[in-house]
Amino acid sequence: MEMTDKRIAEVFKALCDENRIKILKLLQSGEKCACHLNDGINVTQSTMSHHMKVLCDSGIVVGRKQGKWMHYSISAEGVQAAMECLKELTAFSGERCDCGKKE
């Protein structure tokens, strides 16, 4: 599946922040409530909401509501899509630039 440039940017945006990396590391051990994630990185609730929106928009993390709490986990499908995105973006096409060659 070919990803749009916008989708690719969303994936990399999710991975380019230190707090979002910390959140992903916390989620490696399994689903966590937003309050437990917040304890792990010590940010305001609004900042945590922003980070979780970016991670969920990327597809790497999914959330589910249980009562008044949100629970988050890493999405295997989202991770696979992100890996395919990086693979596609960095694939070598075999073409070389012939700029500078004398004619």
N, CA and C atoms as an extended XYZ file, in Angstrom:
309
Properties=species:S:1:pos:R:3:atomname:S:1:resname:S:1:resid:I:1 pbc="F F F"
N         0.832       -1.175        0.000 N   MET     1
C         0.000        0.000        0.000 CA  MET     1
C         0.882        1.246        0.000 C   MET     1
N         0.674        2.098       -0.970 N   GLU     2
C         1.445        3.331       -1.056 CA  GLU     2
C         0.808        4.381       -0.159 C   GLU     2
N         1.617        5.039        0.621 N   MET     3
C         1.113        6.049        1.539 CA  MET     3
C         1.257        7.432        0.918 C   MET     3
N         0.314        8.305        1.246 N   THR     4
C         0.395        9.683        0.772 CA  THR     4
C         1.485       10.423        1.544 C   THR     4
N         1.952       11.511        0.979 N   ASP     5
C         2.961       12.316        1.660 CA  ASP     5
C         2.452       12.804        3.011 C   ASP     5
N         1.167       13.157        3.070 N   LYS     6
C         0.579       13.616        4.335 CA  LYS     6
C         0.619       12.508        5.382 C   LYS     6
N         0.275       11.304        4.989 N   ARG     7
C         0.272       10.161        5.921 CA  ARG     7
C         1.686        9.851        6.403 C   ARG     7
N         2.637        9.916        5.486 N   ILE     8
C         4.040        9.689        5.855 CA  ILE     8
C         4.481       10.727        6.880 C   ILE     8
N         4.117       11.991        6.663 N   ALA     9
C         4.476       13.056        7.606 CA  ALA     9
C         3.849       12.812        8.977 C   ALA     9
N         2.612       12.305        9.020 N   GLU    10
C         1.956       12.009       10.294 CA  GLU    10
C         2.706       10.924       11.066 C   GLU    10
N         3.165        9.916       10.357 N   VAL    11
C         3.914        8.827       11.004 CA  VAL    11
C         5.208        9.364       11.597 C   VAL    11
N         5.958       10.136       10.814 N   PHE    12
C         7.242       10.630       11.319 CA  PHE    12
C         7.061       11.702       12.381 C   PHE    12
N         5.993       12.482       12.293 N   LYS    13
C         5.699       13.469       13.339 CA  LYS    13
C         5.504       12.755       14.673 C   LYS    13
N         4.824       11.618       14.644 N   ALA    14
C         4.581       10.859       15.871 CA  ALA    14
C         5.876       10.372       16.504 C   ALA    14
N         6.887       10.149       15.692 N   LEU    15
C         8.133        9.570       16.194 CA  LEU    15
C         9.222       10.601       16.473 C   LEU    15
N         8.934       11.878       16.260 N   CYS    16
C        10.015       12.875       16.364 CA  CYS    16
C         9.928       13.729       17.625 C   CYS    16
N         9.311       13.225       18.667 N   ASP    17
C         9.221       13.963       19.917 CA  ASP    17
C         9.648       13.055       21.064 C   ASP    17
N        10.485       13.587       21.936 N   GLU    18
C        11.024       12.793       23.048 CA  GLU    18
C         9.921       12.238       23.955 C   GLU    18
N         8.905       13.044       24.254 N   ASN    19
C         7.820       12.555       25.119 CA  ASN    19
C         7.008       11.461       24.444 C   ASN    19
N         6.801       11.571       23.130 N   ARG    20
C         6.055       10.512       22.438 CA  ARG    20
C         6.866        9.219       22.389 C   ARG    20
N         8.173        9.332       22.296 N   ILE    21
C         9.033        8.138       22.371 CA  ILE    21
C         8.887        7.505       23.756 C   ILE    21
N         8.881        8.323       24.792 N   LYS    22
C         8.703        7.805       26.157 CA  LYS    22
C         7.356        7.097       26.292 C   LYS    22
N         6.313        7.689       25.705 N   ILE    23
C         4.980        7.074       25.757 CA  ILE    23
C         5.004        5.707       25.066 C   ILE    23
N         5.620        5.635       23.893 N   LEU    24
C         5.713        4.349       23.184 CA  LEU    24
C         6.458        3.318       24.014 C   LEU    24
N         7.516        3.738       24.691 N   LYS    25
C         8.265        2.805       25.544 CA  LYS    25
C         7.396        2.312       26.695 C   LYS    25
N         6.582        3.198       27.262 N   LEU    26
C         5.676        2.782       28.332 CA  LEU    26
C         4.632        1.795       27.817 C   LEU    26
N         4.199        1.977       26.584 N   LEU    27
C         3.171        1.095       26.012 CA  LEU    27
C         3.730       -0.247       25.543 C   LEU    27
N         5.042       -0.391       25.504 N   GLN    28
C         5.632       -1.668       25.080 CA  GLN    28
C         5.217       -2.819       25.990 C   GLN    28
N         4.940       -2.525       27.241 N   SER    29
C         4.563       -3.594       28.174 CA  SER    29
C         3.061       -3.876       28.153 C   SER    29
N         2.313       -3.147       27.323 N   GLY    30
C         0.884       -3.401       27.199 CA  GLY    30
C         0.057       -2.146       27.367 C   GLY    30
N        -1.243       -2.323       27.266 N   GLU    31
C        -2.191       -1.215       27.333 CA  GLU    31
C        -2.052       -0.455       28.653 C   GLU    31
N        -2.169        0.872       28.532 N   LYS    32
C        -2.073        1.724       29.721 CA  LYS    32
C        -3.177        2.776       29.690 C   LYS    32
N        -3.670        3.107       30.867 N   CYS    33
C        -4.608        4.199       31.043 CA  CYS    33
C        -3.842        5.515       30.876 C   CYS    33
N        -4.515        6.527       30.369 N   ALA    34
C        -3.878        7.827       30.173 CA  ALA    34
C        -3.264        8.361       31.466 C   ALA    34
N        -3.916        8.114       32.595 N   CYS    35
C        -3.372        8.613       33.866 CA  CYS    35
C        -2.034        7.962       34.195 C   CYS    35
N        -1.863        6.680       33.866 N   HIS    36
C        -0.585        6.006       34.117 CA  HIS    36
C         0.491        6.500       33.159 C   HIS    36
N         0.094        6.788       31.933 N   LEU    37
C         1.060        7.350       30.984 CA  LEU    37
C         1.515        8.718       31.458 C   LEU    37
N         0.584        9.508       31.951 N   ASN    38
C         0.924       10.844       32.422 CA  ASN    38
C         1.886       10.778       33.604 C   ASN    38
N         1.686        9.813       34.489 N   ASP    39
C         2.611        9.636       35.612 CA  ASP    39
C         4.013        9.308       35.107 C   ASP    39
N         4.077        8.583       33.992 N   GLY    40
C         5.373        8.158       33.455 CA  GLY    40
C         6.170        9.261       32.785 C   GLY    40
N         5.493       10.283       32.265 N   ILE    41
C         6.249       11.344       31.601 CA  ILE    41
C         6.053       12.715       32.239 C   ILE    41
N         5.106       12.833       33.179 N   ASN    42
C         4.927       14.041       33.976 CA  ASN    42
C         4.735       15.301       33.132 C   ASN    42
N         3.638       15.328       32.374 N   VAL    43
C         3.249       16.515       31.615 CA  VAL    43
C         1.815       16.885       32.014 C   VAL    43
N         1.371       18.050       31.607 N   THR    44
C         0.000       18.448       31.905 CA  THR    44
C        -0.966       17.570       31.119 C   THR    44
N        -2.218       17.568       31.560 N   GLN    45
C        -3.235       16.758       30.889 CA  GLN    45
C        -3.431       17.220       29.450 C   GLN    45
N        -3.391       18.521       29.206 N   SER    46
C        -3.586       19.006       27.837 CA  SER    46
C        -2.413       18.618       26.941 C   SER    46
N        -1.202       18.636       27.493 N   THR    47
C        -0.027       18.211       26.712 CA  THR    47
C        -0.113       16.721       26.410 C   THR    47
N        -0.538       15.929       27.404 N   MET    48
C        -0.699       14.492       27.189 CA  MET    48
C        -1.741       14.234       26.109 C   MET    48
N        -2.846       14.961       26.155 N   SER    49
C        -3.891       14.803       25.133 CA  SER    49
C        -3.346       15.094       23.746 C   SER    49
N        -2.535       16.132       23.630 N   HIS    50
C        -1.933       16.473       22.336 CA  HIS    50
C        -1.038       15.335       21.846 C   HIS    50
N        -0.178       14.835       22.719 N   HIS    51
C         0.726       13.738       22.328 CA  HIS    51
C        -0.066       12.505       21.903 C   HIS    51
N        -1.130       12.196       22.641 N   MET    52
C        -1.910       11.009       22.312 CA  MET    52
C        -2.662       11.197       20.996 C   MET    52
N        -3.108       12.404       20.714 N   LYS    53
C        -3.766       12.672       19.431 CA  LYS    53
C        -2.794       12.461       18.280 C   LYS    53
N        -1.581       12.963       18.418 N   VAL    54
C        -0.575       12.791       17.362 CA  VAL    54
C        -0.267       11.308       17.160 C   VAL    54
N        -0.081       10.576       18.253 N   LEU    55
C         0.217        9.139       18.147 CA  LEU    55
C        -0.947        8.369       17.534 C   LEU    55
N        -2.165        8.700       17.932 N   CYS    56
C        -3.332        8.012       17.368 CA  CYS    56
C        -3.551        8.387       15.911 C   CYS    56
N        -3.353        9.657       15.562 N   ASP    57
C        -3.493       10.089       14.164 CA  ASP    57
C        -2.507        9.359       13.250 C   ASP    57
N        -1.360        9.005       13.799 N   SER    58
C        -0.350        8.292       13.004 CA  SER    58
C        -0.741        6.838       12.774 C   SER    58
N        -1.643        6.314       13.609 N   GLY    59
C        -2.035        4.909       13.526 CA  GLY    59
C        -1.152        3.978       14.331 C   GLY    59
N        -0.083        4.494       14.898 N   ILE    60
C         0.848        3.665       15.672 CA  ILE    60
C         0.241        3.281       17.023 C   ILE    60
N        -0.615        4.144       17.556 N   VAL    61
C        -1.277        3.896       18.835 CA  VAL    61
C        -2.784        3.949       18.614 C   VAL    61
N        -3.506        3.105       19.329 N   VAL    62
C        -4.966        3.137       19.308 CA  VAL    62
C        -5.471        3.359       20.731 C   VAL    62
N        -6.617        4.019       20.826 N   GLY    63
C        -7.216        4.272       22.124 CA  GLY    63
C        -8.600        3.660       22.203 C   GLY    63
N        -8.989        3.308       23.405 N   ARG    64
C       -10.352        2.835       23.628 CA  ARG    64
C       -10.834        3.442       24.934 C   ARG    64
N       -12.089        3.850       24.935 N   LYS    65
C       -12.677        4.474       26.110 CA  LYS    65
C       -13.299        3.401       26.991 C   LYS    65
N       -12.999        3.482       28.290 N   GLN    66
C       -13.612        2.587       29.271 CA  GLN    66
C       -14.070        3.467       30.426 C   GLN    66
N       -15.370        3.650       30.521 N   GLY    67
C       -15.884        4.590       31.514 CA  GLY    67
C       -15.437        5.992       31.160 C   GLY    67
N       -14.844        6.675       32.124 N   LYS    68
C       -14.365        8.032       31.843 CA  LYS    68
C       -12.888        8.058       31.440 C   LYS    68
N       -12.244        6.913       31.375 N   TRP    69
C       -10.813        6.858       31.089 CA  TRP    69
C       -10.533        6.347       29.678 C   TRP    69
N        -9.467        6.861       29.119 N   MET    70
C        -8.969        6.359       27.835 CA  MET    70
C        -7.815        5.405       28.119 C   MET    70
N        -7.802        4.306       27.407 N   HIS    71
C        -6.723        3.324       27.504 CA  HIS    71
C        -6.060        3.244       26.138 C   HIS    71
N        -4.745        3.219       26.131 N   TYR    72
C        -3.989        3.250       24.876 CA  TYR    72
C        -3.096        2.029       24.756 C   TYR    72
N        -2.890        1.626       23.514 N   SER    73
C        -1.968        0.515       23.237 CA  SER    73
C        -1.345        0.719       21.860 C   SER    73
N        -0.249        0.034       21.649 N   ILE    74
C         0.428        0.074       20.358 CA  ILE    74
C        -0.358       -0.789       19.377 C   ILE    74
N        -0.576       -0.267       18.192 N   SER    75
C        -1.304       -0.985       17.148 CA  SER    75
C        -0.327       -1.756       16.268 C   SER    75
N        -0.455       -3.070       16.253 N   ALA    76
C         0.428       -3.891       15.410 CA  ALA    76
C         0.294       -3.496       13.941 C   ALA    76
N        -0.930       -3.219       13.521 N   GLU    77
C        -1.148       -2.816       12.125 CA  GLU    77
C        -0.517       -1.461       11.840 C   GLU    77
N        -0.637       -0.541       12.788 N   GLY    78
C        -0.044        0.786       12.633 CA  GLY    78
C         1.470        0.734       12.583 C   GLY    78
N         2.050       -0.119       13.415 N   VAL    79
C         3.502       -0.283       13.410 CA  VAL    79
C         3.962       -0.869       12.081 C   VAL    79
N         3.244       -1.862       11.593 N   GLN    80
C         3.586       -2.476       10.303 CA  GLN    80
C         3.516       -1.438        9.184 C   GLN    80
N         2.473       -0.609        9.199 N   ALA    81
C         2.327        0.438        8.182 CA  ALA    81
C         3.471        1.442        8.270 C   ALA    81
N         3.877        1.800        9.491 N   ALA    82
C         4.997        2.737        9.671 CA  ALA    82
C         6.302        2.132        9.145 C   ALA    82
N         6.504        0.842        9.401 N   MET    83
C         7.713        0.166        8.902 CA  MET    83
C         7.710        0.118        7.379 C   MET    83
N         6.556       -0.170        6.784 N   GLU    84
C         6.443       -0.188        5.328 CA  GLU    84
C         6.669        1.207        4.752 C   GLU    84
N         6.190        2.209        5.458 N   CYS    85
C         6.387        3.595        5.043 CA  CYS    85
C         7.873        3.916        4.970 C   CYS    85
N         8.618        3.593        6.015 N   LEU    86
C        10.052        3.856        6.019 CA  LEU    86
C        10.751        3.062        4.930 C   LEU    86
N        10.362        1.821        4.762 N   LYS    87
C        10.950        0.972        3.729 CA  LYS    87
C        10.709        1.561        2.336 C   LYS    87
N         9.478        1.976        2.075 N   GLU    88
C         9.127        2.554        0.778 CA  GLU    88
C         9.856        3.876        0.541 C   GLU    88
N         9.937        4.679        1.579 N   LEU    89
C        10.548        6.000        1.464 CA  LEU    89
C        12.057        5.925        1.241 C   LEU    89
N        12.687        4.879        1.741 N   THR    90
C        14.147        4.773        1.639 CA  THR    90
C        14.601        3.743        0.611 C   THR    90
N        13.677        3.219       -0.175 N   ALA    91
C        14.032        2.222       -1.192 CA  ALA    91
C        14.907        2.870       -2.270 C   ALA    91
N        15.967        2.204       -2.632 N   PHE    92
C        16.877        2.679       -3.667 CA  PHE    92
C        16.341        2.245       -5.020 C   PHE    92
N        16.167        3.193       -5.916 N   SER    93
C        15.576        2.887       -7.217 CA  SER    93
C        16.605        2.419       -8.237 C   SER    93
N        17.866        2.591       -7.942 N   GLY    94
C        18.918        2.164       -8.863 CA  GLY    94
C        19.288        3.213       -9.891 C   GLY    94
N        18.586        4.320       -9.882 N   GLU    95
C        18.899        5.388      -10.829 CA  GLU    95
C        20.021        6.252      -10.280 C   GLU    95
N        20.860        6.703      -11.167 N   ARG    96
C        21.962        7.581      -10.775 CA  ARG    96
C        21.825        8.903      -11.524 C   ARG    96
N        22.269        9.928      -10.885 N   CYS    97
C        22.260       11.246      -11.511 CA  CYS    97
C        23.445       11.316      -12.483 C   CYS    97
N        23.185       11.779      -13.671 N   ASP    98
C        24.284       11.901      -14.634 CA  ASP    98
C        24.729       13.355      -14.759 C   ASP    98
N        24.379       14.165      -13.779 N   CYS    99
C        24.807       15.570      -13.775 CA  CYS    99
C        26.331       15.623      -13.698 C   CYS    99
N        26.887       16.506      -14.406 N   GLY   100
C        28.344       16.700      -14.346 CA  GLY   100
C        29.121       15.831      -15.300 C   GLY   100
N        28.480       14.913      -15.988 N   LYS   101
C        29.191       14.078      -16.969 CA  LYS   101
C        29.489       14.902      -18.216 C   LYS   101
N        30.673       14.734      -18.734 N   LYS   102
C        31.044       15.435      -19.959 CA  LYS   102
C        30.377       14.749      -21.144 C   LYS   102
N        29.958       15.566      -22.079 N   GLU   103
C        29.307       15.019      -23.259 CA  GLU   103
C        30.251       14.919      -24.407 C   GLU   103
